[in-house]
Amino acid sequence: MDDIASEVGLSRPSVYRYFADRDDLLVELIMRHARAINDRAHKSISRQSSLPDQVIEGVLKIADNARRDPLTRYAIDTDGSSLSRRMIASGMSEMIRAEIWDPYLDTAIANNELSPGVPRSDIHLWLGNLLKMVMRGVEDGEGDLKRYRSIMRRFGRPCLCEPKRTGRRLTNDKRSPRRGAGVGSCGHEPPTALLHSN
């Protein structure tokens, strides 16, 4: 705290007027850093035309950055420390996810690409966990960004497509259609396992 106070030209007690302790200061620094990363990610995301592609490219951009930047990585994958608990308790993790994804989710709902009934906090949690998985996988050498792009197109895209009603629904017997669901609004057929009811 002495170094920080010296750097900004304040006394140490003056710094404590703005921040209760070191962890409060770190939470604020991580939040500002995360917002800068979000701003850069928005440039990649906004070039995509569909919600599934926006999610895929956004996750890849942020995961790639986190692989090289410890502060970004910490904002995504906290470690259980007192600082991590404070970040979670402050709602910072949820706020960061909302700031990155909500503009695209809102547009997808307005364009009938996404159901408005899905709780936003569930979407944020799912996207946060997807981001952690990709970040950890790239770091651990389980795959490169190209492989994760392919995986997310195969498995993530169907999760983000609002089913169009075509009057046909697949059953366990693929030759026997039932009324109900069909091809998703993004032109991708959901995996048949997701359409089967047992």
ROBA-108981 format. One record per residue: residue number from 1; chain; x, y, z of N, C-alpha, C in turn. Coordinates in steps of 0.2 Angstrom, whole numbers, plus 5000, padded with zeros to 4 digits. Example, Ala and Ser with C-alpha at 12.3 -4.5 7.8 and 13.67 -1.06 7.14 Angstrom:
// ROBA-108981
ATOM  marmar  vexlum   n_X   n_Y   n_Z  ca_X  ca_Y  ca_Z   c_X   c_Y   c_Z
ATOM       1       A  5066  4972  5039  5062  4978  5039  5066  4984  5039
ATOM       2       A  5064  4989  5035  5068  4995  5036  5064  5000  5039
// end
This chain:
// ROBA-108981
ATOM  marmar  vexlum   n_X   n_Y   n_Z  ca_X  ca_Y  ca_Z   c_X   c_Y   c_Z
ATOM       1       A  5004  4994  5000  5000  5000  5000  5004  5006  5000
ATOM       2       A  5010  5006  5003  5015  5012  5003  5017  5013  4996
ATOM       3       A  5019  5008  4992  5021  5009  4985  5015  5012  4981
ATOM       4       A  5009  5010  4982  5004  5013  4978  5003  5020  4980
ATOM       5       A  5003  5021  4987  5002  5028  4989  5007  5033  4986
ATOM       6       A  5013  5031  4986  5019  5035  4984  5018  5036  4976
ATOM       7       A  5016  5031  4973  5015  5031  4965  5010  5036  4963
ATOM       8       A  5004  5037  4967  4999  5041  4966  4999  5048  4969
ATOM       9       A  5005  5049  4973  5006  5055  4977  5001  5056  4983
ATOM      10       A  4999  5051  4986  4995  5052  4992  4998  5048  4998
ATOM      11       A  4996  5050  5004  4999  5047  5010  4995  5040  5010
ATOM      12       A  4998  5035  5014  4995  5029  5015  4988  5030  5018
ATOM      13       A  4987  5034  5023  4980  5035  5026  4975  5037  5020
ATOM      14       A  4977  5042  5016  4973  5044  5010  4970  5039  5006
ATOM      15       A  4975  5034  5004  4973  5028  5000  4967  5024  5004
ATOM      16       A  4968  5024  5010  4962  5020  5014  4956  5024  5014
ATOM      17       A  4956  5030  5012  4949  5033  5012  4945  5031  5006
ATOM      18       A  4949  5028  5001  4945  5026  4995  4944  5018  4995
ATOM      19       A  4949  5015  4998  4949  5007  4998  4950  5005  5006
ATOM      20       A  4946  5000  5008  4946  4998  5015  4952  4994  5016
ATOM      21       A  4955  4991  5011  4961  4987  5012  4964  4985  5005
ATOM      22       A  4969  4981  5006  4973  4979  5000  4968  4975  4995
ATOM      23       A  4964  4971  4998  4959  4967  4993  4954  4971  4990
ATOM      24       A  4952  4976  4993  4947  4981  4990  4950  4984  4984
ATOM      25       A  4957  4986  4985  4960  4989  4979  4961  4984  4974
ATOM      26       A  4963  4978  4975  4964  4973  4970  4958  4971  4966
ATOM      27       A  4952  4971  4970  4946  4970  4966  4945  4975  4961
ATOM      28       A  4946  4981  4963  4945  4987  4958  4950  4986  4953
ATOM      29       A  4956  4985  4954  4961  4984  4948  4959  4978  4943
ATOM      30       A  4957  4973  4946  4955  4967  4942  4948  4969  4938
ATOM      31       A  4944  4972  4941  4938  4974  4937  4939  4979  4932
ATOM      32       A  4944  4984  4933  4946  4989  4927  4949  4985  4922
ATOM      33       A  4954  4980  4924  4957  4976  4919  4952  4972  4915
ATOM      34       A  4948  4969  4918  4943  4965  4915  4938  4969  4910
ATOM      35       A  4937  4975  4912  4933  4979  4907  4937  4981  4901
ATOM      36       A  4944  4982  4902  4948  4983  4896  4948  4977  4891
ATOM      37       A  4949  4971  4894  4948  4965  4890  4942  4964  4887
ATOM      38       A  4936  4966  4890  4930  4965  4887  4929  4970  4881
ATOM      39       A  4932  4976  4882  4932  4981  4876  4935  4978  4870
ATOM      40       A  4941  4975  4871  4944  4972  4866  4941  4966  4863
ATOM      41       A  4938  4962  4867  4934  4956  4865  4928  4958  4861
ATOM      42       A  4925  4964  4863  4919  4966  4859  4920  4967  4852
ATOM      43       A  4926  4969  4850  4928  4970  4843  4928  4964  4839
ATOM      44       A  4930  4958  4842  4930  4952  4839  4923  4949  4839
ATOM      45       A  4919  4950  4844  4912  4947  4845  4908  4951  4840
ATOM      46       A  4908  4958  4839  4903  4961  4835  4904  4960  4828
ATOM      47       A  4910  4957  4826  4910  4955  4819  4906  4949  4817
ATOM      48       A  4904  4945  4822  4900  4939  4821  4892  4941  4820
ATOM      49       A  4889  4937  4816  4882  4939  4814  4877  4935  4818
ATOM      50       A  4879  4929  4821  4874  4925  4825  4876  4925  4832
ATOM      51       A  4872  4924  4837  4874  4923  4844  4878  4917  4845
ATOM      52       A  4877  4911  4842  4882  4906  4843  4889  4908  4841
ATOM      53       A  4890  4911  4835  4897  4913  4833  4899  4919  4837
ATOM      54       A  4895  4923  4840  4898  4928  4845  4900  4925  4851
ATOM      55       A  4897  4920  4853  4899  4916  4860  4906  4913  4858
ATOM      56       A  4906  4909  4853  4912  4905  4851  4918  4910  4850
ATOM      57       A  4917  4915  4846  4923  4919  4845  4925  4923  4852
ATOM      58       A  4920  4925  4856  4921  4929  4862  4925  4925  4867
ATOM      59       A  4922  4918  4868  4926  4914  4872  4933  4913  4870
ATOM      60       A  4934  4911  4864  4941  4910  4861  4945  4916  4862
ATOM      61       A  4943  4922  4861  4947  4928  4862  4949  4929  4869
ATOM      62       A  4944  4929  4873  4945  4930  4881  4950  4924  4883
ATOM      63       A  4949  4918  4881  4953  4912  4884  4960  4913  4881
ATOM      64       A  4961  4915  4875  4968  4916  4872  4971  4922  4876
ATOM      65       A  4968  4927  4878  4971  4932  4881  4973  4930  4889
ATOM      66       A  4968  4926  4892  4969  4924  4899  4975  4919  4899
ATOM      67       A  4976  4916  4894  4982  4911  4893  4988  4915  4894
ATOM      68       A  4989  4921  4892  4995  4925  4892  4995  4930  4897
ATOM      69       A  4989  4931  4900  4989  4937  4905  4986  4935  4912
ATOM      70       A  4990  4934  4917  4988  4932  4924  4982  4935  4927
ATOM      71       A  4982  4942  4926  4976  4945  4929  4970  4944  4926
ATOM      72       A  4970  4943  4919  4963  4941  4916  4962  4934  4918
ATOM      73       A  4966  4930  4918  4965  4923  4920  4962  4922  4927
ATOM      74       A  4965  4927  4932  4962  4927  4939  4955  4929  4939
ATOM      75       A  4954  4934  4935  4947  4936  4935  4942  4931  4932
ATOM      76       A  4944  4926  4928  4940  4921  4925  4940  4915  4930
ATOM      77       A  4946  4913  4933  4946  4907  4937  4949  4909  4943
ATOM      78       A  4945  4911  4948  4948  4913  4955  4950  4906  4958
ATOM      79       A  4954  4908  4964  4958  4902  4967  4955  4900  4974
ATOM      80       A  4950  4903  4976  4947  4901  4983  4950  4905  4988
ATOM      81       A  4955  4910  4987  4958  4914  4992  4953  4919  4995
ATOM      82       A  4955  4923  5000  4950  4928  5002  4949  4934  4997
ATOM      83       A  4953  4935  4993  4952  4940  4987  4947  4937  4983
ATOM      84       A  4947  4931  4981  4942  4927  4977  4935  4928  4980
ATOM      85       A  4935  4926  4986  4928  4926  4990  4926  4933  4989
ATOM      86       A  4930  4938  4990  4927  4945  4990  4925  4947  4983
ATOM      87       A  4928  4945  4978  4926  4946  4971  4919  4943  4970
ATOM      88       A  4918  4937  4972  4912  4933  4971  4907  4937  4975
ATOM      89       A  4908  4938  4981  4903  4941  4986  4901  4948  4983
ATOM      90       A  4906  4952  4980  4904  4959  4978  4900  4958  4971
ATOM      91       A  4899  4952  4968  4895  4952  4962  4900  4954  4956
ATOM      92       A  4906  4954  4957  4910  4956  4952  4910  4951  4946
ATOM      93       A  4911  4945  4948  4911  4940  4942  4905  4940  4938
ATOM      94       A  4899  4941  4941  4893  4941  4937  4892  4948  4933
ATOM      95       A  4895  4953  4936  4895  4960  4933  4899  4959  4926
ATOM      96       A  4905  4956  4927  4909  4956  4921  4906  4952  4916
ATOM      97       A  4903  4946  4918  4900  4942  4913  4894  4946  4909
ATOM      98       A  4890  4949  4913  4884  4953  4911  4887  4959  4906
ATOM      99       A  4892  4962  4907  4895  4967  4903  4897  4965  4896
ATOM     100       A  4900  4959  4896  4903  4956  4890  4897  4953  4886
ATOM     101       A  4892  4949  4889  4888  4945  4885  4881  4948  4884
ATOM     102       A  4878  4953  4889  4871  4955  4889  4870  4959  4882
ATOM     103       A  4874  4963  4879  4872  4966  4873  4870  4961  4868
ATOM     104       A  4874  4956  4867  4873  4951  4862  4867  4946  4864
ATOM     105       A  4866  4945  4870  4860  4941  4872  4853  4945  4871
ATOM     106       A  4854  4952  4873  4848  4956  4871  4846  4956  4864
ATOM     107       A  4851  4957  4860  4850  4957  4853  4847  4950  4850
ATOM     108       A  4850  4945  4853  4847  4938  4851  4840  4937  4853
ATOM     109       A  4838  4939  4859  4831  4939  4861  4827  4943  4857
ATOM     110       A  4829  4949  4855  4825  4954  4851  4824  4951  4844
ATOM     111       A  4829  4947  4841  4829  4944  4835  4826  4937  4835
ATOM     112       A  4823  4935  4841  4820  4928  4842  4825  4923  4841
ATOM     113       A  4831  4924  4842  4836  4919  4842  4837  4915  4848
ATOM     114       A  4835  4918  4854  4835  4915  4860  4829  4917  4864
ATOM     115       A  4827  4912  4868  4821  4912  4872  4822  4917  4878
ATOM     116       A  4817  4922  4879  4818  4926  4884  4817  4923  4891
ATOM     117       A  4814  4917  4891  4813  4914  4897  4819  4911  4901
ATOM     118       A  4824  4910  4898  4830  4907  4901  4833  4912  4906
ATOM     119       A  4834  4911  4912  4837  4915  4917  4844  4918  4915
ATOM     120       A  4845  4924  4915  4851  4927  4913  4857  4925  4917
ATOM     121       A  4856  4924  4923  4861  4921  4928  4863  4914  4926
ATOM     122       A  4859  4910  4924  4860  4904  4921  4865  4904  4915
ATOM     123       A  4863  4908  4910  4867  4909  4904  4874  4912  4906
ATOM     124       A  4874  4917  4911  4881  4919  4913  4885  4914  4916
ATOM     125       A  4882  4910  4920  4886  4904  4923  4888  4899  4918
ATOM     126       A  4884  4897  4914  4886  4893  4909  4892  4895  4904
ATOM     127       A  4891  4902  4902  4896  4905  4898  4903  4905  4902
ATOM     128       A  4902  4907  4909  4908  4907  4913  4912  4901  4913
ATOM     129       A  4908  4895  4914  4911  4889  4915  4914  4886  4908
ATOM     130       A  4911  4888  4902  4913  4887  4896  4920  4890  4895
ATOM     131       A  4920  4896  4897  4926  4900  4896  4932  4897  4900
ATOM     132       A  4930  4895  4906  4936  4892  4911  4938  4885  4907
ATOM     133       A  4933  4881  4905  4935  4875  4902  4940  4876  4896
ATOM     134       A  4938  4881  4891  4943  4882  4886  4949  4885  4888
ATOM     135       A  4949  4890  4892  4956  4893  4895  4960  4887  4898
ATOM     136       A  4957  4883  4902  4962  4878  4905  4964  4873  4900
ATOM     137       A  4960  4871  4895  4962  4866  4890  4967  4869  4886
ATOM     138       A  4967  4875  4884  4972  4878  4880  4979  4878  4884
ATOM     139       A  4978  4880  4890  4984  4881  4894  4987  4874  4895
ATOM     140       A  4983  4869  4896  4986  4862  4898  4988  4858  4892
ATOM     141       A  4987  4861  4886  4989  4858  4880  4984  4853  4877
ATOM     142       A  4978  4853  4880  4973  4848  4878  4970  4850  4870
ATOM     143       A  4971  4856  4868  4969  4858  4862  4971  4865  4860
ATOM     144       A  4971  4867  4854  4973  4874  4852  4966  4877  4851
ATOM     145       A  4966  4884  4849  4960  4887  4848  4956  4885  4842
ATOM     146       A  4960  4882  4837  4956  4879  4831  4952  4873  4834
ATOM     147       A  4955  4869  4838  4951  4863  4840  4945  4865  4844
ATOM     148       A  4946  4870  4849  4941  4872  4853  4935  4876  4849
ATOM     149       A  4937  4879  4844  4932  4882  4840  4928  4877  4836
ATOM     150       A  4931  4871  4834  4927  4866  4831  4923  4862  4836
ATOM     151       A  4925  4861  4842  4921  4858  4848  4915  4862  4849
ATOM     152       A  4916  4869  4850  4911  4873  4852  4906  4874  4846
ATOM     153       A  4908  4874  4840  4903  4874  4835  4899  4867  4835
ATOM     154       A  4902  4862  4837  4898  4855  4837  4894  4855  4843
ATOM     155       A  4896  4857  4848  4892  4856  4855  4888  4862  4857
ATOM     156       A  4892  4868  4857  4889  4874  4859  4884  4877  4855
ATOM     157       A  4885  4877  4849  4880  4880  4844  4873  4878  4845
ATOM     158       A  4872  4871  4845  4865  4869  4846  4862  4871  4853
ATOM     159       A  4866  4872  4858  4863  4875  4864  4861  4882  4864
ATOM     160       A  4863  4885  4859  4862  4893  4859  4856  4894  4853
ATOM     161       A  4854  4889  4850  4849  4890  4844  4842  4889  4847
ATOM     162       A  4838  4894  4846  4831  4893  4848  4828  4888  4842
ATOM     163       A  4825  4883  4844  4822  4878  4839  4816  4882  4835
ATOM     164       A  4817  4881  4829  4811  4883  4824  4806  4877  4825
ATOM     165       A  4800  4879  4825  4795  4874  4824  4793  4872  4817
ATOM     166       A  4795  4866  4816  4794  4863  4809  4788  4858  4808
ATOM     167       A  4785  4857  4814  4780  4852  4814  4782  4844  4814
ATOM     168       A  4789  4844  4815  4792  4837  4815  4797  4837  4821
ATOM     169       A  4797  4831  4824  4801  4830  4830  4804  4823  4829
ATOM     170       A  4811  4823  4831  4814  4816  4830  4812  4812  4836
ATOM     171       A  4812  4806  4836  4811  4801  4841  4817  4796  4841
ATOM     172       A  4817  4791  4845  4822  4787  4845  4823  4783  4839
ATOM     173       A  4817  4782  4835  4817  4779  4829  4817  4785  4824
ATOM     174       A  4823  4786  4821  4824  4792  4816  4819  4793  4810
ATOM     175       A  4816  4787  4809  4811  4787  4803  4804  4789  4805
ATOM     176       A  4803  4790  4812  4797  4791  4814  4796  4798  4817
ATOM     177       A  4794  4803  4813  4794  4810  4816  4788  4811  4820
ATOM     178       A  4789  4816  4825  4783  4818  4829  4783  4825  4829
ATOM     179       A  4777  4828  4830  4776  4835  4830  4780  4839  4835
ATOM     180       A  4783  4845  4834  4786  4848  4839  4792  4852  4837
ATOM     181       A  4798  4850  4838  4804  4854  4836  4807  4852  4830
ATOM     182       A  4812  4855  4828  4816  4854  4822  4823  4857  4822
ATOM     183       A  4824  4860  4816  4831  4864  4815  4831  4870  4819
ATOM     184       A  4836  4871  4822  4837  4878  4826  4837  4884  4822
ATOM     185       A  4836  4890  4825  4835  4896  4821  4842  4898  4817
ATOM     186       A  4847  4895  4820  4854  4896  4817  4855  4891  4811
ATOM     187       A  4850  4887  4809  4851  4883  4803  4855  4876  4805
ATOM     188       A  4856  4875  4812  4859  4869  4814  4854  4865  4817
ATOM     189       A  4854  4858  4816  4850  4854  4819  4853  4852  4826
ATOM     190       A  4849  4852  4831  4851  4850  4838  4853  4843  4838
ATOM     191       A  4858  4841  4842  4859  4834  4842  4853  4830  4844
ATOM     192       A  4852  4824  4840  4846  4820  4841  4845  4818  4848
ATOM     193       A  4851  4817  4852  4851  4815  4859  4847  4820  4863
ATOM     194       A  4847  4826  4861  4844  4832  4865  4837  4832  4864
ATOM     195       A  4835  4829  4858  4827  4829  4856  4824  4823  4859
ATOM     196       A  4827  4818  4860  4824  4812  4863  4821  4812  4869
ATOM     197       A  4815  4810  4870  4812  4810  4877  4811  4802  4879
ATOM     198       A  4813  4801  4885  4813  4793  4887  4807  4792  4891
// end
